[in-house]
């Protein structure tokens, strides 16, 4: 799936309003985001952290550590959220106690 198309679809899903203006629970958004990223991984490597940052996307504190580490771009391309406690909390609780700057799962609580 082309990255631009993926981002447009994700943005449309997350910003679509309903007639009653009810918002989807943040845990649903988190599970959907994780599933979409896993699906995207099936087609190959994700963009490296360097590419994500240069495209204007935030990275969390843990990804920042990997970004500055002297490792190859392939080592900087996995879905790091897969092993993060913030993902697990966000997928199971609507108001998960996570506050990392740059974490996409924190943003789901706010939207």
C-alpha positions in Angstrom: 0.0 0.0 0.0 1.6 3.3 -1.0 2.5 5.4 2.0 0.6 8.5 0.9 -2.5 6.5 0.3 -2.1 4.8 3.7 -1.8 8.1 5.5 -4.8 9.6 3.7 -6.9 6.6 4.6 -5.8 6.6 8.2 -6.4 10.3 8.5 -9.9 9.9 6.9 -10.8 7.1 9.3 -9.6 9.0 12.4 -11.2 12.3 11.5 -14.5 11.1 10.0 -17.4 12.5 11.9 -20.6 10.7 12.6 -24.1 12.2 12.8 -24.2 12.1 16.6 -20.6 13.4 16.8 -19.6 10.4 18.9 -15.9 9.7 18.9 -14.5 6.2 18.5 -12.9 5.0 21.8 -9.1 5.6 21.9 -8.6 1.9 22.5 -10.3 1.1 19.2 -8.2 3.7 17.4 -5.1 2.2 18.9 -6.0 -1.4 17.9 -6.8 -0.1 14.4 -3.6 1.7 14.1 -1.6 -1.3 15.2 -3.4 -3.5 12.8 -2.8 -1.1 9.9 0.9 -0.9 10.6 1.2 -4.7 10.9 -0.6 -5.0 7.5 1.8 -2.4 6.0 4.8 -4.4 7.3 3.6 -7.3 5.2 4.6 -5.4 2.1 8.2 -4.7 3.3 10.1 -2.5 5.6 8.5 0.5 7.2 10.1 3.9 6.6 13.2 4.4 8.8 13.1 6.7 11.7 15.3 9.2 9.8 12.7 9.2 6.9 9.8 9.6 9.4 11.5 12.6 11.1 12.4 14.3 7.9 8.8 13.9 6.7 7.7 15.8 9.8 6.5 13.0 12.0 7.2 12.9 15.7 9.0 10.0 17.3 8.8 8.9 20.9 11.6 9.0 23.3 12.4 5.3 22.7 12.5 5.7 18.9 14.7 8.8 19.4 17.2 6.5 21.2 17.2 4.1 18.3 17.4 7.0 15.8 20.6 8.3 17.3 22.2 4.8 17.7 24.9 3.9 15.3 23.0 1.1 13.6 21.8 0.5 10.0 18.6 1.8 8.5 17.1 -1.7 8.5 17.6 -1.8 12.3 15.7 1.6 12.5 12.7 0.4 10.4 10.7 -2.1 12.6 7.5 -1.2 14.3 9.0 -0.3 17.7 5.6 0.2 19.2 5.1 -3.6 19.0 7.2 -4.1 22.1 6.2 -0.9 23.9 4.0 -0.9 27.0 2.2 2.2 25.8 0.7 0.2 22.9 -0.6 -2.5 25.2 -2.1 0.0 27.6 -3.7 2.1 24.8 -5.2 -1.0 23.1 -6.9 -2.1 26.4 -7.8 1.2 28.1 -9.6 4.2 26.8 -7.8 6.6 29.1 -4.4 4.8 29.3 -1.9 6.5 31.7 0.7 7.2 28.9 2.2 10.6 28.3 5.3 10.1 26.1 5.9 13.0 23.7 5.6 11.8 20.1 3.7 8.6 20.9 0.9 8.0 18.4 -1.1 6.2 21.1 -1.1 9.3 23.3 -2.5 11.2 20.4 -5.5 8.8 20.1 -6.5 9.8 23.7 -6.6 13.5 22.6 -8.7 13.0 19.4 
